[in-house]
Amino acid sequence: ELAMKAQEVLKAEGIAARVVSMPSTNLFDQQDQAYKDSVLLPTVHKVAIEAGVTDGWWKYVGLRGAVIGLDRFGESAPAPLLFKEFGFTVENVVAKVKGIL
């Protein structure tokens, strides 16, 4: 939902964005390179959104990409406040996309 809302904002600003859902990186990794390239186009910048540790996502977004995730733990607050603190907002996703273009 977050990625889709960010995509709508980007589209309204004239920026084409594609949303890919990857619930299983293990299954994705088992596919042939042609399939992987058709899903994660090699020539475009990528942003991953993960409500967890970001380490595993860098191999998919590459050096020119960005990952929004949680790399520190132990925070305690209502979920909406934590999501905002960690950058899980439409505004932050849009800013990350614009920042790597």
Backbone torsions as a table, in degrees:
resi	resn	phi	psi	omega
1	GLU	NA	-42.8	179.6
2	LEU	-61.7	-47.4	-179.6
3	ALA	-64.0	-39.6	-179.6
4	MET	-66.1	-39.9	177.9
5	LYS	-66.7	-39.7	177.0
6	ALA	-64.0	-39.6	177.7
7	GLN	-59.6	-41.4	178.7
8	GLU	-62.2	-43.1	179.1
9	VAL	-63.9	-45.3	179.8
10	LEU	-62.0	-42.7	179.0
11	LYS	-60.1	-43.3	179.1
12	ALA	-62.2	-24.8	178.9
13	GLU	-95.6	7.9	177.1
14	GLY	82.1	18.4	179.7
15	ILE	-109.5	117.8	179.4
16	ALA	-76.1	131.2	178.5
17	ALA	-139.1	147.6	-179.6
18	ARG	-120.6	137.7	178.5
19	VAL	-108.0	128.8	177.7
20	VAL	-121.3	128.7	174.8
21	SER	-96.9	127.1	-179.7
22	MET	-127.9	79.6	-177.9
23	PRO	-69.4	-20.4	179.4
24	SER	-135.0	103.2	176.4
25	THR	-68.6	-30.5	178.2
26	ASN	-61.8	-46.3	178.7
27	LEU	-64.8	-42.6	178.5
28	PHE	-60.2	-44.0	-178.8
29	ASP	-62.8	-23.8	-179.4
30	GLN	-79.8	-10.2	-177.7
31	GLN	-79.5	160.8	179.0
32	ASP	-74.0	162.8	-173.8
33	GLN	-61.8	-35.9	180.0
34	ALA	-60.9	-42.3	178.3
35	TYR	-65.4	-46.9	-179.8
36	LYS	-56.9	-43.3	-179.5
37	ASP	-68.1	-28.0	178.4
38	SER	-74.7	-25.7	179.3
39	VAL	-88.9	-49.8	178.9
40	LEU	-109.6	87.0	-175.1
41	LEU	-55.0	125.1	-175.0
42	PRO	-63.4	-23.6	-173.6
43	THR	-94.2	2.2	-178.3
44	VAL	-112.6	153.6	175.0
45	HIS	-74.0	148.2	-175.7
46	LYS	-130.2	146.3	173.9
47	VAL	-128.4	128.9	175.8
48	ALA	-106.0	142.7	176.8
49	ILE	-119.6	117.9	-176.2
50	GLU	-137.5	120.6	177.3
51	ALA	-80.8	53.3	-179.4
52	GLY	-168.7	-162.4	-177.7
53	VAL	-65.9	139.9	-174.4
54	THR	-86.7	-17.2	-171.8
55	ASP	-47.5	-47.7	-174.8
56	GLY	-69.8	-13.4	-175.1
57	TRP	-90.2	-16.2	-177.5
58	TRP	-63.7	-30.7	179.8
59	LYS	-68.5	-19.3	178.9
60	TYR	-92.4	-33.1	-178.5
61	VAL	-91.2	-21.8	179.2
62	GLY	76.0	179.0	-176.8
63	LEU	-67.5	-25.0	179.7
64	ARG	-90.3	-0.1	-177.0
65	GLY	-95.2	-171.7	178.6
66	ALA	-144.1	152.0	177.2
67	VAL	-129.4	128.8	174.5
68	ILE	-103.6	119.4	-177.6
69	GLY	-166.3	-165.7	-177.1
70	LEU	-113.6	112.3	177.8
71	ASP	-114.7	8.6	172.6
72	ARG	-139.0	152.6	-174.3
73	PHE	-131.6	172.3	177.6
74	GLY	96.7	4.3	179.2
75	GLU	-76.8	145.6	179.6
76	SER	-136.0	118.4	178.6
77	ALA	-174.8	169.2	174.4
78	PRO	-58.9	144.4	-175.6
79	ALA	-50.6	-46.8	-179.6
80	PRO	-57.8	-36.7	178.1
81	LEU	-68.9	-40.7	178.6
82	LEU	-66.2	-42.2	178.3
83	PHE	-58.3	-43.6	179.0
84	LYS	-65.2	-44.9	-179.8
85	GLU	-58.3	-39.3	-177.4
86	PHE	-90.3	4.3	174.3
87	GLY	88.6	15.3	178.7
88	PHE	-87.1	63.8	177.7
89	THR	-131.2	155.1	177.5
90	VAL	-58.7	-42.9	-177.9
91	GLU	-60.6	-42.2	-179.8
92	ASN	-69.4	-41.0	178.3
93	VAL	-61.5	-45.8	178.3
94	VAL	-60.1	-43.6	179.2
95	ALA	-63.0	-40.7	178.7
96	LYS	-62.7	-44.4	179.2
97	VAL	-60.1	-50.3	-179.5
98	LYS	-61.8	-33.9	-178.3
99	GLY	-68.4	-21.6	-179.5
100	ILE	-104.7	-1.3	179.0
101	LEU	-77.9	NA	NA
